[in-house]
């Protein structure tokens, strides 16, 4: 098929493409843009055709002619079929340009008349294809798009390869895709130009599979199910989508331990070879598919005496990928195992699990197999499952513990102690720990449909509230119900008031109310003998007091850290150690803060506490960022964001911190996108606390992006929000210096000074030395804007030294950069050397780009002597301070860029200020200002 330059193909596939394919897409686009060719390869269903179509749509617009072919297995025996697809519609155009013998051979091959063969007309056909491509390329660039090259008929493949190897500088490019299981694409490369870039499409990550399912509308799938889809599909997008479709059509989701439904469309891909197995070999493979980590030894222990021969038979058919020297029995693809298990009758599956319940060496595995081999309730099985869940919890596998807990509940008889619902709630709490909030919520709602005991109902409501995360506004209706269920029991009421404290903080943005509720919860918990809830409530009270700048914060932290402690509370992201970490960070004790958060992160990773891991990764990134280790901070922040997207926990907070890290050490455009995402999530959740932090990160990114007006807009809103929240400690967000700097750059030094004065009063009261230093840096810029250059330089010199001693390397580098910009009145080749050195040490790439931009700007002119400026300055009476300075510099002949550099403001601000000057002086242009100055001098 041939398409002209006006070819337009729907780009439906583009959203799927960018999910997990960003680097691949960029490499292919760069290769095509540079005149090269691209060969995409990978296994069936991996997305080659999707990427191919999207690249053809995106790049095809720049080609004069697009030639297309797409082969199929059933047609691969038909000679010249692909050639007909490529040249059929352009034959009439290129035929006149071909020599007679070539034209005859090509027409015969394409039309079937004359019975042309490659053996008889080989040279003429080869030259005809080459000549046809050259003739088309003479009119404009040509793009040849060939999908499923493995099914290309041999004659067409030979002719295309002959031409491709001889095109030289002719503007003809190939964009091809071929199915491969390994790296065996050499034959297709021989059919491509010598400069072809081979790109392998690999499996998608779990987060990318989740995004793909969401994009296709499968948004209601629990995260635990998405995890199973990713594992079963092996990250193959086609398989994942088919599994998602099958699950979405089921009335109820599979229970834990049950296999995913494998749709007929996928079973046909993997089960056709099973019919070639013996019955005994098939039973052996079923046992292997039921096992978590099957080995030959395990199969022998499960009664499969001929496991070696039977697995060898399966490997020969491509069902297993058993390593000759290794003990593991590995299926060639996870889908083979899933389809085999799903296809087996229920009694055969139970028999396989029964064999494994005694053969497996791990007690958790034995308990799971015993449960899946047993029907109905059985207290002994339930107890073994509950013990296995506790073991999984201790091993740091809360997700496994949740699944085992539900199995235990299923096998627990009514009236037993603990009851089935108590075991379900424990499973729900494990699911919360594992970051599977939707799974936990479903368990809790199931219990609430029948539970009557107040303790069970309150416990279930707590799971519902915890599963809401930051979106506590969505569960407002729960609080009156849970208060009613709690009655006057202090233990139960303590749990409720602890959550009400979080609601006051997150939803209402009322720190005083949050502190009051946390204190009340701690008192109730102490009265009820619930030390765990008491510690959590004290920790929340301490964190709230720290953020408020309340004098009681250190004493409350000390009280929360007293013995007795609980290991799970001690490492919780809202526990006492975390409250102390916040206080250390805000008190400029960065080394100790880093030690504390590193230890906490290590412990929650050991325990498998996903939610805490997401938060601690972020807090460690923040610590590194404050220390000026921008590269390390960026790596940690991106990992936190990856975990957040994968688990659905803390997305807004992780996006906010990653925005800060990107603006400091990565990509500013990505920083802006992430900050806006974080702000959008916070507003959607009604989370006032994180909304202010997200807007602060947006303001910082806008400042780095040289958009001071945007930064002022965002940070003014932060100021209003935090005033409403009652936050007085400037170390909480550290945005005040950025706001003051941005205000100076848009010509509002008076407001900047007000921000500095108000903030400094709180910083001095609380002893926030780093905040005071940053405010002094901003004040130096205010002084420079008012013409006090020498005082500004002296102040910045002091600030740089103080920030270095405090360990805030990036802030130190920013002070050096500001100092260099002010010193450009005495320019020299080394004006920015110190700032660049410090920023390179921090790996602060975006800030280094600002240094490069400052170096590339024209050097400002030295002002004339004061005696010459004075008469002209008389014409500026009635103008504001910034307007007078801008107009005076115009009178001296300075350009807008030179004025911006001199006054440390943006070019846009200069332009806006000049507009006001023109209006006030009744003139129209810069020329009129110069004339005005000349007239004053003449008098």
Secondary structure, DSSP 4 states (H G I P E B T S, - for coil): -EEETT-----TTHHHHHSS-HHHHHHHHHHHHTT--EEEEESTTSSHHHHHHHHHHHHHTT-SEEEEEE--GGGTTSTTHHHHHHHTTTHHHHHTTS-HHHHHHHHHHHH-TT---HHHHHHHHHHHHHHHHHHHHTTS-EEEEEE-GGGS-HHHHHHHHHHHTT-TTSSEEEEEEEE-SSS--HHHHHTS-TTPEEEE--PPPHHHHHHHHHHTT-TT--HHHHHHHHHHHTT-HHHHHHHHHHHHTSSSPPPTTSPPP--HHHHHHHHGGGGGS-HHHHHHHHHHHHSSS-BHHHHHHTT-TTHHHHHHHHHHTTSB---TT-SB--BSSHHHHHHHHHHS-HHHHHHHHHHHHHH-SSHHHHHHHHHHH--S--HHHHHHHHHHHHHHHHTT-HHHHHHHHHHHHHHSPTT-SS-HHHHHHHHHHHHHHTT-HHHHHHHHHHHHTT--SHHHHHHHHHHHHHHTTT-GGGGHHHHHHHHHHHTT-HHHHHHHHHHHHHHHHHTS--HHHHHHHHHHHHHHHHHHT-HHHHHHHHHHHHHHHHHHT-TTHHHHHHHHTPSS--HHHHTSTTSHHHHHHHHHHHTT-HHHHHHHHHHHHHHHHHHT-HHHHHHHHHHHHHHHHHTT-HHHHHHHHHHHHHHHHHHTSSHHHHHHHHHHHHHHHS-HHHHHHHHHHHHHHHHHHT-HHHHHHHHHHHHHHHHHTT-HHHHHHHHHHHHHHHHHHT---TTTT--HHHHHHHHHHTT-HHHHHHHHHHHHHHHHHHT-HHHHHHHHHHHHHHHHHTT-HHHHHHHHHHHHHHHHHHT-HHHHHHHHHHHHHHGGGG--TTTTHHHHHHHHHHT-HHHHHHHHHHHHSPPPPPPPPHHHHHHHHGGGTTS-HHHHHHHHHHHTT--HHHHHHHHT--HHHHHHHHHHHHHHHT--SHHHHHHHHHHHHH-
